[in-house]
Amino acid sequence: MEVYSKQELAPWLKQIEHLTQQVQELVAARPDWIPAEEAQALTGRSRAWFYMGRTAGTLPITMLPRAKGSRRVMYSRKDCIAYGIKHRILPPWYPGEMPK
């Protein structure tokens, strides 16, 4: 069994603390991912608009990185709803969103 000093463990503990904080933030945010078809319905935009925004890097909606070999694209439900409300595609009191 190896014995480490506090100085040797400090960088590891700092990294573990940082990762723990990131995990807690993600759990609190509860990202909800939806398929492209539902994202199109919520934003009122076409498949081509999403494709052009993705390829140009100007898409205002968060996209879940695709798994290797997968063609399925997932988008943030929260961003789609915010976009739809901002551009008056959805009513300001859209279900699932807290009134401001």
C-alpha positions in Angstrom: 0.0 0.0 0.0 1.4 3.4 -1.0 1.3 6.4 1.2 0.8 9.9 -0.2 1.4 13.3 1.4 -1.2 16.0 1.4 0.8 18.0 -1.2 0.7 15.0 -3.6 -3.0 14.5 -3.1 -4.0 18.2 -3.3 -4.3 18.4 -7.1 -6.4 15.2 -7.2 -8.7 16.4 -4.5 -9.1 19.8 -6.2 -10.0 18.1 -9.5 -12.5 15.8 -7.7 -14.1 18.8 -6.0 -14.4 20.6 -9.4 -16.0 17.5 -11.0 -18.4 17.1 -8.1 -19.5 20.7 -8.6 -20.0 20.2 -12.3 -22.2 17.1 -11.7 -24.3 19.0 -9.1 -24.8 21.9 -11.6 -26.0 19.4 -14.3 -28.3 17.6 -11.9 -29.8 21.0 -10.9 -30.2 22.1 -14.5 -31.8 18.8 -15.5 -31.3 19.2 -19.2 -34.2 17.8 -21.2 -33.2 16.6 -24.7 -35.8 16.3 -27.4 -35.5 14.9 -31.0 -35.2 17.1 -34.0 -38.9 16.8 -35.0 -40.2 18.1 -31.7 -37.6 20.9 -31.7 -38.9 21.9 -35.2 -42.4 22.0 -33.9 -41.5 24.1 -30.8 -39.4 26.6 -32.8 -41.5 26.8 -35.9 -38.3 26.2 -38.0 -37.6 23.7 -40.7 -35.1 20.9 -40.8 -33.0 23.0 -43.2 -32.8 25.9 -40.8 -31.5 23.6 -38.1 -29.0 22.0 -40.5 -27.7 25.4 -41.7 -27.4 26.7 -38.2 -25.5 23.6 -37.1 -23.0 23.7 -40.0 -22.5 27.4 -39.7 -22.1 27.3 -36.0 -24.9 29.9 -35.5 -27.6 27.8 -34.1 -29.1 29.6 -31.0 -30.3 26.2 -29.5 -28.0 23.9 -27.5 -27.4 20.6 -29.3 -26.4 17.4 -27.6 -23.2 16.0 -29.2 -24.0 12.9 -31.2 -22.7 9.5 -30.3 -20.1 8.1 -32.6 -21.8 6.6 -35.7 -25.2 8.0 -34.7 -27.3 10.2 -36.9 -29.8 11.1 -34.3 -29.7 14.8 -33.2 -31.1 16.0 -29.9 -31.8 19.6 -28.9 -32.4 21.3 -25.5 -36.1 21.6 -24.9 -35.6 24.6 -22.7 -33.8 26.5 -25.5 -36.4 25.5 -28.1 -39.2 26.8 -25.9 -37.4 30.1 -25.1 -36.8 30.5 -28.9 -40.4 29.8 -29.7 -41.7 32.3 -27.1 -39.1 35.0 -28.1 -40.2 34.7 -31.8 -43.9 34.5 -30.9 -44.4 31.0 -32.2 -45.4 29.8 -28.7 -47.5 31.8 -26.2 -45.7 33.4 -23.2 -47.4 31.0 -20.8 -46.4 27.8 -22.7 -47.1 24.7 -20.7 -44.2 23.4 -18.7 -42.6 26.9 -18.3 -43.0 28.9 -15.1 -44.6 32.3 -15.7 -42.2 35.2 -15.3 
